[in-house]
Amino acid sequence: MSDDLDIKKRVRLIQRAFGSVLFDRDGVNVAIGCVNKDCSSFSKSGKKKLTLRVDNEFYHCWVCGMRGKGLARFFYKYKPAFSAEANSLFEKKVAEVVEEQHTVQLPEGFALLANLPRRVDPDLRACRDYLFTRGLTHQDLWYFKIGATAKGRYRRRVIIPSFNSEGILNYFTARAIDSDMYRKYLNPRVKRSDIIFNELNIDWSRELTLVEGPFDLIKANENSTCLLGSSLNNHHELFKLIVKNKTPVVLALDPDAVKKTHEIASVLARFDIDVKILKFNNFSDVGEMPKGLLTKLLPEAIEWNEMDRLRSLIGTIRSGSLI
């Protein structure tokens, strides 16, 4: 539905459900107060920072970054009393939304570390301070929506969420801040090859930097994502979209992953993807770098070709061995 009458009906529904709203001149953008309780503009009547587009059904908060698509889904979650009417007005029906709901959920008690009150649980404060010791800033905490919880098995773990292209949570990693915890990382039980970490932030038309993990990603340049490991092949959704969009790639994997770096470069090159290799032997991984250093090193990335792989293989052959 896209004619003027349908647009007006959708706008009137938003007004009835949310009260005071603001309109853009184009007539399809309606701004309301953000519904995200973790947003700094939440419950502040004078701040209409969450924009709902009544034509293509996208929504986006300009403060906390919450975004997604499907206003029937939005009403179903935040204004259930108006859900039935929203289901009749918007194209993406609630029944379809329920079927599409993702199983990944943030741990109970998740709180944004950039928005902690003065009086806060000491475990949450410890998680925030841990990130500061690793060189992160408040801006980093906001941009990556980094949080923590003081409850259950995720207590004293830094939680970095990932969002798909529509702003829907698709993964998270929870890293222990204490060296004596039984597992350094806890992750949801989903197939990693299906995940493109923070696809929401990727511009496929520009050169894309690939690093190994989320903590590496925080220290990387703007157009980057992480592999959630050190492998990438044609079974990964990330690989498929790189090939589909002919996105040039810079591989910035750990220095001890030389073999896997060349394997990834080789398989991408078979699909005519331009690949560069970034070397940084003074650091064990990107996550150890000072913020901004990787961006400065990117011009030094070297274009990869098959001879590079052969030289690497020859270099790994022990003296006297031809295997």
C-alpha positions in Angstrom: 0.0 0.0 0.0 1.5 3.3 -1.1 -1.2 5.8 -2.1 -2.0 8.9 -0.2 -4.9 7.4 1.7 -2.8 4.5 3.0 -0.1 6.9 4.1 -2.5 9.1 6.0 -4.0 6.1 7.8 -0.6 4.9 8.9 0.3 8.4 10.1 -3.0 8.7 12.1 -2.3 5.3 13.7 1.2 6.4 14.9 -0.4 9.6 16.3 -3.0 7.7 18.2 -0.5 5.2 19.5 2.4 7.5 20.5 0.7 10.9 21.0 2.8 13.9 20.0 4.8 13.4 16.8 6.9 15.5 14.4 6.6 15.4 10.6 9.2 16.0 7.9 8.2 17.9 4.7 8.2 14.7 2.6 5.1 13.5 4.5 6.5 9.9 5.1 8.9 10.5 8.0 7.2 10.6 11.4 9.4 11.3 14.5 8.4 10.0 17.9 10.1 9.6 21.3 12.5 6.6 21.3 11.1 3.4 22.8 14.5 2.0 23.7 14.8 2.3 27.5 18.6 2.4 27.2 18.4 5.5 24.9 19.4 8.7 26.6 16.4 10.4 24.9 13.9 7.8 26.3 10.9 9.3 28.2 12.0 12.9 27.3 8.9 14.3 25.7 10.7 17.1 23.9 13.1 14.8 22.1 11.6 13.1 19.0 14.6 11.2 17.8 13.1 7.9 16.5 12.0 8.3 12.9 9.4 5.9 11.4 9.1 5.9 7.6 5.5 5.0 6.7 6.3 4.2 3.1 9.2 1.7 3.2 8.6 0.8 6.9 12.2 1.5 8.1 12.7 3.0 11.6 15.9 4.6 13.1 16.8 6.4 16.3 19.4 9.1 15.8 20.6 8.9 19.4 21.0 5.3 20.3 21.1 3.9 16.8 18.3 1.4 17.1 16.9 0.6 13.7 15.0 -2.0 11.7 12.4 -2.6 9.1 8.7 -3.6 9.5 6.3 -1.4 11.4 3.9 -4.2 12.1 6.8 -5.8 14.0 7.5 -2.5 15.7 3.9 -2.1 16.9 3.7 -5.8 17.9 6.7 -5.2 20.2 6.2 -1.7 21.6 2.4 -0.9 21.2 0.6 -4.3 21.3 -2.8 -2.7 21.9 -2.5 -1.3 18.3 -1.0 -4.4 16.8 -4.1 -5.7 15.0 -4.7 -2.4 13.3 -1.0 -2.1 12.3 -1.2 -5.6 10.9 -3.9 -4.5 8.6 -2.2 -1.3 7.4 1.5 -2.3 7.0 2.7 -4.8 4.3 4.8 -7.0 6.6 2.2 -8.8 8.7 2.6 -9.7 12.3 2.1 -13.4 11.5 5.1 -13.2 9.2 7.1 -11.3 11.8 6.5 -13.9 14.5 7.7 -16.7 12.1 10.8 -14.6 11.4 11.8 -13.8 15.0 15.4 -14.6 15.7 16.3 -16.9 18.6 19.3 -14.8 19.6 18.6 -12.6 22.6 20.9 -10.5 24.8 21.6 -11.9 28.2 19.1 -11.0 31.0 19.9 -7.6 32.6 22.0 -6.4 29.6 23.0 -2.7 30.2 24.8 -0.3 27.9 28.2 0.5 29.5 28.3 3.9 27.9 25.1 4.9 29.8 25.8 3.7 33.4 24.5 5.8 36.3 26.8 7.0 39.0 25.5 4.4 41.5 25.9 1.1 39.6 26.7 -2.5 40.3 30.5 -2.9 40.8 30.6 -5.7 38.2 29.2 -3.4 35.5 31.7 -0.7 36.5 34.5 -3.2 36.3 33.5 -4.2 32.8 33.5 -0.6 31.6 36.9 0.1 33.3 38.3 -3.1 31.6 37.4 -1.6 28.2 39.0 1.7 29.1 42.2 -0.1 30.0 42.1 -1.6 26.5 42.1 1.8 24.9 38.4 2.1 24.1 36.5 5.4 24.5 32.9 6.3 25.4 32.3 6.9 21.7 33.4 3.3 21.0 31.0 2.0 23.7 28.1 3.9 22.1 29.0 3.0 18.5 29.3 -0.8 19.1 26.4 -0.9 21.7 28.8 -2.6 24.2 27.2 -3.8 27.4 27.3 -6.2 30.3 25.1 -7.7 32.9 25.3 -8.3 36.7 23.2 -11.5 36.5 23.9 -15.2 35.8 26.6 -16.8 33.8 27.4 -13.6 31.8 28.3 -11.6 34.9 31.7 -9.9 34.6 31.8 -10.3 30.9 31.9 -7.6 28.2 29.1 -8.2 25.7 29.5 -7.0 22.1 26.3 -7.4 20.1 26.0 -7.8 16.3 23.1 -6.5 14.1 22.1 -7.6 10.6 21.3 -5.2 7.7 17.9 -4.4 9.2 19.2 -3.7 12.7 18.1 -6.9 14.2 20.3 -8.7 16.7 21.9 -11.8 15.1 24.8 -12.6 17.4 26.8 -11.5 20.4 30.1 -12.4 22.0 30.7 -12.2 25.8 34.3 -11.9 26.8 35.5 -12.5 30.4 37.3 -9.6 32.1 38.9 -12.0 34.7 41.8 -14.3 33.7 40.6 -17.1 36.0 37.2 -17.6 34.5 36.6 -21.0 33.0 35.9 -19.8 29.5 37.2 -16.6 28.0 34.3 -16.3 25.5 30.7 -17.3 25.6 28.6 -17.0 22.4 25.0 -17.9 21.4 24.6 -21.3 19.7 24.1 -20.2 16.1 25.8 -21.2 12.9 28.7 -18.7 12.6 28.9 -19.1 8.8 25.4 -17.6 8.6 26.4 -14.4 10.5 27.8 -11.2 9.1 28.9 -9.4 12.2 27.4 -5.9 12.3 26.3 -6.0 8.7 24.4 -2.9 9.5 27.6 -0.8 9.3 29.0 -2.3 6.1 29.2 -0.4 2.8 29.6 -3.1 0.2 30.6 -0.6 -2.5 33.8 0.3 -0.6 37.0 -1.6 0.3 36.2 -3.9 3.3 38.7 -4.7 6.0 38.4 -8.2 7.5 39.7 -8.9 11.0 39.3 -12.0 13.2 37.3 -11.1 16.2 35.0 -8.4 17.6 37.7 -6.8 19.8 39.8 -6.5 16.6 36.9 -4.9 14.9 36.7 -2.2 17.5 40.2 -1.1 16.6 39.7 -1.4 12.8 38.7 1.2 10.3 35.1 2.3 9.7 34.2 -0.1 6.9 35.2 -3.4 8.5 33.8 -6.7 9.8 35.1 -9.7 11.6 35.2 -13.4 10.7 34.5 -14.7 14.1 37.5 -16.8 13.6 40.1 -17.1 10.9 38.3 -18.9 8.1 36.2 -17.8 5.1 34.9 -19.8 2.2 31.9 -20.1 -0.2 29.7 -21.5 2.6 29.8 -18.3 4.5 27.2 -15.6 4.0 29.9 -12.9 4.2 31.8 -14.6 1.4 28.7 -14.7 -0.8 27.9 -11.0 -0.3 31.6 -10.0 -1.0 31.4 -11.9 -4.3 27.9 -10.6 -5.2 29.0 -7.0 -4.7 32.5 -7.4 -6.0 33.7 -5.8 -2.8 37.5 -5.4 -2.6 39.0 -6.8 0.5 41.9 -6.1 2.9 42.8 -9.1 5.1 44.1 -8.0 8.5 44.3 -11.4 10.3 46.7 -12.2 13.1 50.4 -12.7 12.1 50.2 -16.3 13.2 47.4 -17.0 10.7 49.5 -16.7 7.6 48.4 -19.9 6.1 44.7 -19.2 6.5 45.2 -15.7 5.2 46.6 -17.0 2.0 43.8 -19.6 1.8 41.1 -16.9 2.1 42.9 -14.7 -0.4 43.2 -17.5 -2.9 39.6 -18.5 -2.8 38.4 -14.9 -3.1 40.8 -14.3 -6.0 39.2 -17.2 -7.9 36.0 -15.1 -7.9 37.8 -12.0 -9.3 37.9 -10.2 -5.9 40.7 -7.8 -5.4 42.6 -8.8 -2.2 45.2 -7.0 -0.2 47.2 -8.3 2.8 48.0 -6.0 5.7 51.0 -7.0 7.8 51.6 -5.7 11.3 54.2 -7.9 12.9 54.8 -5.6 15.8 51.4 -6.7 17.3 49.9 -10.1 18.0 46.5 -9.0 16.7 44.6 -5.9 15.7 42.9 -5.7 19.1 46.3 -4.8 20.7 46.8 -1.8 18.4 46.2 1.8 19.5 42.9 3.1 18.1 43.4 4.6 14.6 46.7 2.8 13.8 45.2 0.2 11.5 43.6 3.0 9.4 47.0 4.6 9.1 48.5 1.3 8.0 45.9 0.5 5.3 47.8 2.3 2.5 50.7 -0.1 3.1 48.5 -3.2 2.4 50.0 -5.2 -0.4 48.0 -6.6 -3.4 47.9 -10.4 -3.2 48.7 -12.8 -6.0 49.2 -16.6 -6.2 53.0 -16.2 -6.1 52.6 -14.8 -2.6 51.0 -18.0 -1.5 53.7 -20.2 -3.1 56.4 -18.1 -1.4 54.6 -18.6 1.9 54.4 -22.3 1.5 58.0 -22.6 0.5 58.9 -20.6 3.6 57.1 -23.1 5.9 59.0 -26.1 4.5 61.6 -27.2 7.0 65.2 -27.6 6.0 65.6 -30.9 4.3 61.9 -31.5 3.7 60.2 -31.5 0.3 56.7 -32.2 1.7 
